[in-house]
Amino acid sequence: MSRKRLALLALPVVAALAAAGVAIAASSSGAQSASATFSATTVSNAKVVSCSVNGGDTYAATVATYKGTASSSDGRLQGDVTIRARSLVDTSTGLGRLVGVFRIKSADGNTAAGKIDAALDNGQASGLVAGRVRNPGGRIVLTLSAPFDAAGGFSSGSLGQGSVAGAGVVLSAGCKVGKAHPLRWLHRHLKHAKG
């Protein structure tokens, strides 16, 4: 398989979770439900590349940092949110994929950080957020649903709540932004998100 080929298979489980708006926060005291709303529309460090592939489809690849705020009844999921994401969208169909890392930091030091993996379908991101929370500590798994535009960020997003039609995408081509392989890029930024 060539380096330009990228495949994404959205698992039926992710689609079912997204449709139900399910979230789990696991900690030493057991499991509890978790949810938040967020908006991250301040865009910085954006790099955009477009390319055409045999067959005529054109892809837009973007890597950028998105900042905003998250609100939740759980203090660990409330505060300033930073998302570093890479998106790839077929401009003919509006279908694509978004991968990245996120961090939510509250004024009192509570934090949440982890990774994002979502399908994109005509401006809507549907996927999964997984990571850790601190004070008290635990692991989180949340569904993600948000209108997304690579140039404008995430607006009116939901974590672990709401209802959205699931999306599944298979990308068989694309273009890359910069020289970093997507997984190396993701792991490097995950280290920064945990700090």
C-alpha positions as CSV (number, residue, x, y, z in Angstrom):
1,M,0.0,0.0,0.0
2,S,1.4,3.4,-0.9
3,R,2.0,6.1,1.6
4,K,-0.7,8.2,0.0
5,R,-3.3,5.6,0.8
6,L,-5.2,6.1,4.0
7,A,-8.0,3.9,5.2
8,L,-10.5,4.6,7.9
9,L,-13.2,2.1,9.0
10,A,-15.7,3.5,11.5
11,L,-16.6,0.7,13.8
12,P,-20.3,0.0,14.3
13,V,-19.7,0.3,18.0
14,V,-18.5,3.9,17.6
15,A,-21.6,4.7,15.5
16,A,-23.8,3.1,18.1
17,L,-22.2,5.0,21.0
18,A,-22.4,8.3,19.0
19,A,-26.1,7.7,18.4
20,A,-26.8,7.1,22.0
21,G,-24.5,9.8,23.3
22,V,-22.7,7.5,25.7
23,A,-19.8,8.4,27.9
24,I,-18.0,6.6,30.6
25,A,-15.5,8.0,33.2
26,A,-13.8,5.2,35.0
27,S,-12.1,5.9,38.3
28,S,-11.1,4.1,41.5
29,S,-14.6,4.6,42.8
30,G,-16.2,2.9,39.8
31,A,-17.8,4.3,36.6
32,Q,-19.9,7.4,36.3
33,S,-21.5,9.2,33.4
34,A,-19.7,12.2,32.0
35,S,-20.5,14.9,29.4
36,A,-19.5,18.3,28.3
37,T,-20.3,20.9,25.6
38,F,-17.5,22.8,23.9
39,S,-16.5,25.3,21.2
40,A,-13.0,25.8,19.8
41,T,-13.1,28.4,17.1
42,T,-9.8,30.2,17.6
43,V,-7.6,28.8,14.9
44,S,-3.8,29.0,14.9
45,N,-0.7,27.3,13.4
46,A,-2.8,26.2,10.4
47,K,-1.2,24.5,7.5
48,V,-3.3,23.5,4.5
49,V,-2.4,21.4,1.5
50,S,-4.7,20.2,-1.3
51,C,-4.0,17.6,-3.9
52,S,-5.8,15.7,-6.7
53,V,-5.5,12.0,-7.2
54,N,-6.1,9.8,-10.2
55,G,-9.8,9.6,-10.8
56,G,-10.3,13.3,-10.2
57,D,-11.0,13.6,-6.5
58,T,-9.4,16.5,-4.7
59,Y,-8.4,16.3,-1.0
60,A,-7.8,19.1,1.5
61,A,-5.5,18.2,4.3
62,T,-5.2,20.6,7.3
63,V,-3.2,20.5,10.5
64,A,-4.1,23.3,13.0
65,T,-4.6,24.2,16.7
66,Y,-8.1,25.1,17.8
67,K,-8.8,26.8,21.1
68,G,-11.9,27.6,23.1
69,T,-13.9,26.6,26.2
70,A,-15.6,23.5,27.5
71,S,-18.5,23.5,30.0
72,S,-19.5,20.6,32.2
73,S,-20.9,19.8,35.6
74,D,-17.7,17.7,36.1
75,G,-15.0,20.2,36.9
76,R,-12.4,18.0,35.2
77,L,-14.2,18.6,31.8
78,Q,-14.7,22.3,32.2
79,G,-12.3,25.1,31.3
80,D,-10.0,26.1,28.4
81,V,-9.8,23.5,25.6
82,T,-7.0,23.1,23.1
83,I,-7.3,20.7,20.2
84,R,-4.4,19.9,17.9
85,A,-5.9,18.1,14.9
86,R,-5.2,16.9,11.4
87,S,-8.1,16.6,9.0
88,L,-8.4,15.1,5.5
89,V,-11.5,15.8,3.5
90,D,-12.5,14.7,0.0
91,T,-13.7,18.1,-1.4
92,S,-16.1,16.3,-3.8
93,T,-18.0,14.3,-1.3
94,G,-17.4,16.1,2.0
95,L,-16.3,12.9,3.6
96,G,-13.1,12.6,5.6
97,R,-11.3,11.9,8.8
98,L,-10.0,13.9,11.8
99,V,-7.4,12.7,14.3
100,G,-5.9,14.7,17.0
101,V,-5.2,15.4,20.7
102,F,-7.1,17.5,23.2
103,R,-6.5,19.1,26.6
104,I,-9.1,20.7,28.9
105,K,-7.6,22.8,31.7
106,S,-9.6,24.5,34.4
107,A,-8.6,27.4,36.6
108,D,-8.3,25.2,39.7
109,G,-5.8,22.8,38.0
110,N,-8.2,20.0,37.0
111,T,-7.3,18.6,33.6
112,A,-8.5,16.2,30.9
113,A,-6.4,15.1,28.0
114,G,-6.4,12.5,25.3
115,K,-6.9,11.7,21.7
116,I,-9.7,12.2,19.1
117,D,-10.7,10.1,16.2
118,A,-13.7,11.1,14.1
119,A,-15.3,10.6,10.8
120,L,-16.2,13.8,8.9
121,D,-19.4,14.0,6.8
122,N,-20.3,17.3,5.2
123,G,-19.1,19.5,8.1
124,Q,-20.1,17.2,10.9
125,A,-17.5,15.4,13.1
126,S,-18.7,12.1,14.7
127,G,-16.3,10.0,16.7
128,L,-14.7,9.1,19.9
129,V,-12.6,10.9,22.5
130,A,-10.5,8.7,24.9
131,G,-8.0,9.9,27.5
132,R,-7.5,10.6,31.2
133,V,-8.8,13.1,33.8
134,R,-7.0,14.3,36.9
135,N,-8.1,15.5,40.4
136,P,-9.4,12.8,40.9
137,G,-7.8,10.7,38.3
138,G,-9.6,8.3,35.9
139,R,-10.0,7.3,32.3
140,I,-12.6,8.7,30.0
141,V,-14.3,7.5,26.8
142,L,-16.7,10.0,25.3
143,T,-18.6,10.3,22.0
144,L,-17.9,13.4,20.0
145,S,-20.4,15.3,17.9
146,A,-19.6,18.8,16.5
147,P,-19.9,20.9,13.4
148,F,-16.4,21.2,12.1
149,D,-14.7,23.4,9.5
150,A,-10.9,23.1,9.1
151,A,-10.6,26.9,8.8
152,G,-13.1,27.8,11.5
153,G,-12.8,25.0,14.1
154,F,-15.4,23.2,16.2
155,S,-18.7,25.0,17.1
156,S,-21.5,23.8,19.4
157,G,-19.7,20.5,20.1
158,S,-20.9,17.8,22.5
159,L,-18.9,15.2,24.4
160,G,-20.8,12.2,25.7
161,Q,-24.3,13.6,25.1
162,G,-26.8,14.4,22.4
163,S,-27.8,12.4,19.4
164,V,-26.1,12.4,16.0
165,A,-26.3,10.0,13.1
166,G,-23.2,7.8,13.0
167,A,-20.8,8.2,10.1
168,G,-18.5,5.8,8.5
169,V,-15.8,6.7,6.0
170,V,-13.2,4.8,3.9
171,L,-10.4,7.0,2.6
172,S,-8.3,5.3,-0.1
173,A,-6.2,8.3,-1.1
174,G,-5.1,11.7,0.2
175,C,-2.3,14.1,0.7
176,K,-0.2,14.9,3.6
177,V,0.7,18.1,5.4
178,G,4.4,18.3,6.3
179,K,6.8,15.4,6.5
180,A,5.6,13.7,9.7
181,H,3.8,10.4,9.5
182,P,0.3,10.8,11.0
183,L,1.0,8.3,13.9
184,R,4.4,9.9,14.8
185,W,2.7,13.3,14.7
186,L,-0.1,12.1,16.9
187,H,2.2,10.5,19.5
188,R,4.4,13.6,19.7
189,H,1.4,15.8,20.4
190,L,-0.1,13.4,22.9
191,K,3.0,13.8,25.0
192,H,2.3,17.6,25.0
193,A,-1.4,17.2,25.8
194,K,-0.6,15.1,28.9
195,G,1.6,17.8,30.4
